[in-house]
Amino acid sequence: MTDTPDTDGLSRRTYLKVAGGAGSAALLAGCTGGGNDDSDAEATDSDGGSSGDSETTESGGEGSSGGNALEVQHWWTGGDGGAAIQALFEGFKEKYPDIEVTENPVAGGAGQNLHAVIKKRILNNDPPSSWQAWPGANLQPYTDADKLADIEESVWGHNDMKNAYLDGPKKAAKPAGEFVTVPLNIHRLNNLFYNVEVVEDAGVDPASIDSPSALVDAMAKVEEAGYVGMAQQTKSAWSTGQLWAQVLLGEFGADVYADVTAGNVEANAEAVKESLKIVKQYSEYYPNDAGSISWQDANSKVIEGDAAFFHQGDWAAGMYRGQDGFEYETHWNQVPFPGTKGVYALNMDSFPFPANNPSPEATKKFLRYVGSVDAQKRFNPKKGSIPPRTDVPKDAFGPFLQSQMDDFANSDAQPLSIQHGLAVSPDALTGFGDAMSSFISGYDVESAYADLKAAFE
Amino acid sequence: MSLNTLKRLLGRDGSGGSGTGPLPDDIASLRGGIQSAVSSLRESEAVRSAPFWLPPFLLMGFFVYGAIGWNVIISFTDFAGLQLPTYDPTAFDLEMYRRALSDGQFWLATRNTFVLLVSFTGLSLAGGLGLAILVDRGIRFENWFRTIYLLPFSLSFVVTAVFWRWMYNFDSGVINVFLRGIGLDFLASKWLAGGVELGALSAIPLVPETLQFKLFAVIFALLWQFSGYAMVVYLAGLRAIPDDQYEAARVDGASTVRMYRRVILPQLRASTVSAAVVLMVFALKAFDFLYVMFGNNPGPTADILSTMMYRQAFAANEWAYGSAIAVVLFLVALAVVAPYLYGEYRRGEL
């Protein structure tokens, strides 16, 4: 009586057991298979690295079928950036109709989410054809690990790129001495925006403020007239990071700035501390709710006429453009951040060329296109940035961007952004973020100096 | 222990499948004299039940414990940047842990993590208990209130973080507007940026000169979100206590306070422990709340281990250091859960 169900059960169990065993075997096989793939890829890559880039790209070309599939990853999924990159892809498709573009955008986190995806793919030796990346020292971990290929000949040798780009952007395209990436756009970081009616009412002439320290007096005057001096957000530290960099640049010049970002903090101790003190003075003219607002909220205070000055990258002008009845020069205007006349502080996006590229030929065509007049003319007016090429016709741009382009073409120095990763490696940038996060909770100049020293040296 | 569980599981399955016959347990007891037969049966049962426990065992083992183990291994390497580590066991060392111990930021984050853990859990339990007792008093619209108090628990951290940030706004936030409205202007504060001077207290190590409100603003918001959960757990505990005991206490002349203190609260031990464990685990992963409010660096006064781990691993590319912080966080979580599990095991409830 007990035997029958038992054997029945047994057979069913046996069946399940076999199935389970097969399942787990497949799982294990999958794992070891994955492991093997990894080590194979690692081996081929290190071969390619030692025997020269041309060989890697050749073998890659043979491997990829036809080479007309292109995978580009970026974080421009909406708004100005989304419209701009779509315009660029349209232009690319018109020029190269046979290349099939696959976009794999990763939204959010001001690019941090995409960075995480890219790092994982690079570590697995499965990079996309190209991706949106800040140029400069931000790419240092990639060049240190030989993950990017030299494209001086294959891309920068075309379209007269070397002559059309100024030194600053070219320097950012060569994080380790070789051209590995193509900058597409520039956002300026040393603008000081202001509400025209507010500064007139307060009797302040922004054009006459000649140094970051003089801005303190101007803001004091603005506060006396009943307005907020500087609309700044301190919810997160990055805006203060940008501001401190401009103060250092304006008060002590581009050479000191470059020296500090190169790691010589102690040699410039006075400059660093003095610039931190000035930012501390600025903080007395921030809005009361600075700690809980975003940069857009802060900028709204300028638009609504509650605040006089606003420091932010020139993407801030995108908000003014979208505001009816708030016009350039009549309602808002800008000057170069005090003390930075003739300087164009760079924040850029670029598209690098990975070694072990899945589609080397198509990627080269794409990067050449990114570096062309046509692409930069399509992309930048929509993005609200200016092209790094100086020969892009100005008629597609609005009056503000046109004046920015003039400033850029006539600039004597193009220092690289700290906060946006152009001047310092990701490791140092994290230390910088820590320093600024501590700084905005208490404005302790001495400890911020020590943190900066630890971050940059 | 696990064998018994399996046997029970198998027995139930066997009887369910056949619908007749005694349980394997009973068979075993019938043949109790023959030891060897019993042990072989047990062995075969473990083997025969493998299809039921082996797949989840393997999946959990690989995806959960395997991942934890791998994380521990990474923390022994020097993995940073975009070069894979060698995973050479002879090169494994505790450098990353030493680095953490000498990193001031790590200690600040640890301090904040414990402040968050202890005050959030304690206050949530107290708040939840208070609400549960009130709701249990047979008030009108009881279901309404229960739903209202539990509702925040159903919202995502992302949502609550955004609107608490609005509510904490100095100028337009509802908290300061309310305080000003009732004439308490002096209490209106910069909740996310301000603080109070601590004076002599700051002589104690790791106690700052100015006590920033930031972390406490976060704790308060989390409190609002989670006391409803504690309330539900306590409510279930209260409902399990027979009415007779309330009546008996009343007949003996106990006051309400005395009745709760001496009769009811001691019986809520199990509810307290299980709610506390869940709340503590939530406190350890308050990452999303902080990340939405302040980005990946909430600053020294609100930085916790999980935000620091994320920053080191995914912003600074210091994978090994991030892993070491993750291991510390894991050990803290284990220290929270292990006593609970052990207690339940001793009590035979596991």
Interface residues (C-beta under 8 A of the other chain):
Chain A: M1 T2 T4 P5 D6 D8 G9 L10 R12 R13 L16 K17 A19 G20 G23 S24 L27 C31 E42 Q112 H115 A116 K119 I122 L123 P141 Y142 D144 A145 K147 T234 K235 S236 A237 W238 P287 N288 D289 A290 G291 S292 I293 P426 D427 L429 T430 G431 G433 D434 S437 S438 I440 S441 G442
Chain B: D13 G14 G17 S18 T20 G21 P22 I27 R48 S49 A50 P51 F52 L54 P55 L58 F62 A80 G81 L82 Q83 L84 Q105 R165 W166 Y168 N169 F170 D171 S172 G173 K190 W191 L192 A193 G194 T210 Q212 K214 M293 F294 G295 N296 N297 P298 G299 P300 T301 D303 R311 Q312 F314 A315 A316 N317 E318
